[in-house]
Amino acid sequence: DGPHGIFTGNYIEIDAARMDIYRNTGGFDLLCAGRHKIETDDQFENSLKFCTALDLNGLVVIGGDDSNTNACLLAEYFHKMSSKCHVVGAPKTID
């Protein structure tokens, strides 16, 4: 669900069985996509709340400019809030 999934807690666990469905297909259908941005204080707070509740050590945001901007802003916010969850942005395409 893209960024919307981060701040609403809409996620799926990727286990071996789910991974087998998408193996060697590129993974785009597995990752899902969204055009939402994480912009409001509530969205940042909820993102941290859900990542903390899931006990995440890391969050990888895959996408273009907007997604990687979200990753950067989340990383800064999580750091400021002393979260153990590290955020990394990774490009989806290289233009």
C-alpha positions as CSV (number, residue, x, y, z in Angstrom):
1,D,0.0,0.0,0.0
2,G,3.0,2.3,-0.4
3,P,3.5,5.1,2.2
4,H,-0.2,4.8,3.1
5,G,0.5,1.3,4.4
6,I,3.3,2.7,6.7
7,F,1.1,5.2,8.5
8,T,-2.1,3.1,8.5
9,G,-0.5,-0.2,9.6
10,N,-1.5,-2.0,6.4
11,Y,1.2,-4.6,5.9
12,I,1.9,-8.2,5.0
13,E,4.5,-10.5,6.4
14,I,6.8,-11.9,3.7
15,D,7.5,-15.5,4.5
16,A,9.0,-18.3,2.4
17,A,5.6,-19.3,0.9
18,R,4.7,-15.8,-0.1
19,M,8.2,-15.2,-1.5
20,D,7.9,-18.4,-3.6
21,I,4.8,-17.0,-5.4
22,Y,6.9,-14.0,-6.7
23,R,10.3,-15.6,-7.1
24,N,12.0,-14.6,-10.4
25,T,9.2,-12.2,-11.4
26,G,10.8,-9.0,-10.4
27,G,8.6,-8.4,-7.4
28,F,6.6,-5.4,-8.4
29,D,3.3,-7.1,-7.6
30,L,4.6,-8.1,-4.2
31,L,5.7,-4.6,-3.2
32,C,2.6,-2.7,-4.1
33,A,2.7,1.0,-4.8
34,G,1.0,4.1,-3.8
35,R,1.1,7.8,-4.6
36,H,0.6,8.9,-1.0
37,K,3.2,11.1,0.8
38,I,4.0,11.2,4.5
39,E,3.5,14.8,5.3
40,T,1.5,15.5,8.4
41,D,2.5,15.2,12.0
42,D,-0.1,12.4,12.5
43,Q,1.3,10.5,9.6
44,F,4.8,10.6,11.0
45,E,3.6,9.7,14.5
46,N,1.6,6.8,13.1
47,S,4.4,5.6,11.0
48,L,6.6,5.4,14.1
49,K,3.8,3.8,16.1
50,F,3.3,1.0,13.6
51,C,7.0,0.4,13.0
52,T,7.6,0.3,16.8
53,A,4.6,-2.1,17.3
54,L,6.0,-4.4,14.7
55,D,9.4,-4.3,16.5
56,L,11.1,-3.4,13.2
57,N,14.8,-2.9,13.1
58,G,14.6,-1.5,9.6
59,L,12.3,-0.2,6.9
60,V,13.3,-0.2,3.2
61,V,11.3,2.2,1.1
62,I,11.6,1.4,-2.6
63,G,10.6,4.0,-5.2
64,G,11.3,7.1,-7.1
65,D,12.0,10.7,-5.9
66,D,8.9,11.1,-3.7
67,S,9.4,7.7,-2.1
68,N,13.0,8.4,-1.3
69,T,12.1,11.8,0.0
70,N,9.6,10.1,2.3
71,A,12.4,7.7,3.3
72,C,14.7,10.5,4.1
73,L,12.1,12.4,6.2
74,L,11.1,9.3,8.0
75,A,14.7,8.4,8.8
76,E,15.3,11.9,10.2
77,Y,12.0,11.7,12.3
78,F,12.8,8.2,13.6
79,H,16.3,9.3,14.6
80,K,15.0,12.3,16.3
81,M,12.5,10.1,18.2
82,S,15.3,7.7,19.2
83,S,13.7,4.8,17.3
84,K,15.6,1.6,16.8
85,C,14.1,1.3,13.3
86,H,16.5,2.5,10.6
87,V,15.0,3.7,7.3
88,V,16.6,3.2,4.0
89,G,15.5,4.5,0.6
90,A,16.3,2.4,-2.5
91,P,15.6,3.4,-6.1
92,K,12.9,1.5,-8.0
93,T,14.2,2.6,-11.4
94,I,17.3,4.3,-12.7
95,D,16.4,6.9,-15.3
